[in-house]
């Protein structure tokens, strides 16, 4: 059965050391510029956004800019399936990677890794609440599968993390957050919970891959990401 796991986690500390704009790909739509980097851990999406305007008075979960990061499968799970440009959550496209499992929760020192194809979309969200004096706003999202009883060879073991070897990556930002009807607002301003004006998200889509040879849980390696169509 095809599944969609939605988990969004803020990432700090070690991630910040790897957070540079040097390897990030960028896209400009209207007055918004979005740059996205991906690193393993399982998959961590690092985003830098400019052109959001004044967000000092936004309320997280209500009207702050929202970044959404997603990983889509590239491995065909059924005959005559093309997963090359899968950004729609095709249930016949799986994410290839390594599932790390442990015999007891929290016992990461003895994690067992096995190749696995995850039949799911991994997606997470994060609010942007602060920007620097130059208008550069940063946030990060860590994607982790939720309950995955099939990920481990031993059904009595517990999934620690899943790290993808390749996937179709999508990062998008809604500059004013979403209103109560799920529409993307162009600014943080609202009227009775609804956008004063709407807009479309700034979206950046890439194909990302990494060599997982010898990788362990928690090890962070940069993905090599190529914009779709390039």
C-alpha positions, 0 to 999 in steps of 0.5 A, a space after each residue: 500500500 502506498 503511504 505518505 509520511 509527513 514529518 517536519 523537524 527543525 534542524 540545528 547544531 551540526 547541520 548549521 556547520 554544513 549549511 552553505 549557499 555554495 552548493 545550493 541550487 536556486 530559483 527566482 519567481 516574482 520577487 522571491 528567491 529560494 535556494 535549497 541544499 540537501 544532506 543526508 540524515 535521513 534527508 535534510 532540506 536546507 533552505 534560504 529564502 529572500 524577498 519575503 518582506 516584513 515578517 516580524 509580526 507573523 505568528 507561527 502556524 497562522 501567517 508566517 511564510 511556510 517552506 515545504 520539502 518533499 522526497 519522491 520516488 524514482 524507482 519503478 514498482 510496476 511495469 511500464 512506469 516512468 518515474 523520471 520526473 515524478 513529483 506527483 506522488 506516483 504510488 508506483 514509484 519508490 525511494 531507494 535507500 538504506 533502512 537502519 534498524 535496531 533491536 531496541 529503541 535508542 540502541 543506535 550503536 548496533 544499527 543494522 542497515 539493509 537496502 530498502 525501497 520505500 513506497 512513500 512520499 516523505 514530506 515536511 514543513 517549517 515556518 520561517 520566523 526570522 530573517 537577517 538584516 539583509 533579508 535572508 531567511 533560513 530554515 530546515 526540514 528533516 524528513 523521516 518515515 513514520 511507522 514502517 513495519 516492513 523496513 526491517 528484516 527482523 519484524 521485532 526490530 525497530 526502524 531507526 532511520 531511512 536514508 535515501 540514495 536517490 530521490 526527486 526533491 522538491 522545495 517550495 515556499 509560500 511567502 505569506 503562509 496558508 490561510 484557513 482555506 489552504 490558499 497561499 497568501 502573498 503576504 502575512 496580512 489576513 482578513 477573517 483568516 483569509 488571504 488579502 491576496 493570493 499567490 503561487 508557491 515558489 518551487 524548486 525541483 531537482 534530482 538528488 543522489 549520494 553514495 551511501 557506501 559505508 554510511 552510518 546513522 547520523 552521518 551527514 553527506 551532501 547530496 548532488 542535486 541537478 535541476 529537473 530539465 537541465 
